[in-house]
Amino acid sequence: MSTVYNFNAGPSTLPRDVMEIARDEFLNYDNLGYSIMEASHRSPEFQNVIDTAEKNIRSLLNISDDYSVLFLQGGASTQFSMVPVNLLSTTQTADYAQTGAWSEKAIKEAQRCGSVKIVASSKDSNYNHIPEIESWDPTENNGYLHITSNNTIFGTQFHQFPKCSPESPLIADMSSDILSRKLDINEFGLIYAGAQKNLGPSGVTVVIINKNLLGRIPKNLPAMLDYNTHIKSTSLYNTPPTFAIYIIMLTTNWIIKNGGLANIEEVNNKKAQLLYDKIDTGDFYSCPVEKASRSKMNVCFRLPSEELEATFLKSAKDEGMIGLKGHRSVGGTRASIYNAMPLDGVQFLVDFMSNFEKKNG
Ligand SMILES: Cc1ncc(COP(=O)(O)O)c(C=O)c1O
C-alpha cells in the first residue's frame, strides 16, 4: 500500500479502500479462481463489471436514457479529434474557449478537421483565469462550444458553465474534475474524461454523449473513431481496457458508498479552502490564479524563489509527500487534490507548509 500522500496530477492517488479491494480480489475475482484481468471481455463476469460501472456513473450524474455512456481508449487526446470528426459539419464553425494547454491541443486537433473560432482566451495572462462568460463572442449557429472544465496545468476551473442549446451544444473535457461535484448533465451535449484522475487508472476514457447528436456523424468514418460503432456495441466493439473499467467500477462504488457527489463535493470544497487559506495567509506562498477561477482539484502555488521551491519539494518528499512539482511548462508547485486525496492528506500538507515557512520565511 502507498505509504505517502500522492499529490500527482494524473495518474494519481486512488481511494485506499478501492486499492485494498482490488488487491484482495486480484488473484481470485468473485471466487471464480482467476483474476478479472484474465476474464474474457465477452464473459458474464466482465459484462457485470462494465454494466455496474455504467450504472454507477449514470446514477451519480443522474444521466437519462437520452445519453450513451461509453468506455473508450486513446485517452482524452483522442477525443480532441473524435469530437470534431463526428460532430462538426463542413458548413459549421466550432467555438472553443482557450483556457490552457489542453484546450490548446483540443483546438489544434479541431482545426485539422474544420472551421474553428476561439471565442474566449486567457492566453495573454498566462491562463491565470477563466474569461468571464458574458464577454465571450460565440458564432451564431455554431456546431458546438468546447470548454475544458478544469485546467490541470494552470489550476483554473469553470465554476459556472455557458448556457448552450441542443443545436449548439456544450462539450466539455472534464478529465480532471469529472465526478468531483454535482452537475446538471442536461447542460451538456457531450462530456469526455480520461480516467486517470478521479475515475481510475489510465487507459480508459469515459464519454457521455446525448443521442440527439448522433444524426450528425458522417458515414464512412473509420470504425474506431465513430461514436456509433461504440454505442451499437456497448463499448465492446474491440477488447476494452478491462482492468481499468473494473477499477472505475470500484471507484464509483466507493463514491456512492461515501454519500455520492453531494458529499464528495463538500469534502473537496473543504480541502481546497484549507489549502488556499494557507496560501493566502502571509506573503510567503502565493497563488498565480485569480480567486474566482481557482481550481478545487489542482492547486498551483509559488514560493518566494525557485531555490526555495526546490528545497520545499525535497523536504516534502522526505516527509512523505510526492507529486508536488508544478507542470514542467509552468514550474512552481502544484497539489492535485482529487476525490481520493483525504482531508487528512491536505491537512498534513498545510501543516508542513506552516513549518517550512517558519524555518525559511
Ligand atoms: C484536462 C485534460 N485534458 C486532456 C488530457 C489528456 O489526457 P490523455 O493523456 O488521457 O490523452 C489531460 C491529461 O492530463 C488533462 O488534464
The ligand as a Gaussian input file, in Angstrom:
#p B3LYP/6-31G(d) Opt

LIG

0 1
 C       -7.805000      18.463000     -18.840000
 C       -7.050000      17.399000     -19.572000
 N       -7.421000      17.077000     -20.832000
 C       -6.788000      16.135000     -21.547000
 C       -5.709000      15.459000     -21.013000
 C       -5.017000      14.412000     -21.853000
 O       -5.426000      13.187000     -21.422000
 P       -4.826000      11.829000     -22.034000
 O       -3.407000      11.768000     -21.557000
 O       -5.719000      10.794000     -21.436000
 O       -4.915000      11.899000     -23.506000
 C       -5.289000      15.735000     -19.705000
 C       -4.169000      14.993000     -19.117000
 O       -3.696000      15.255000     -18.046000
 C       -5.972000      16.735000     -18.975000
 O       -5.603000      17.048000     -17.723000

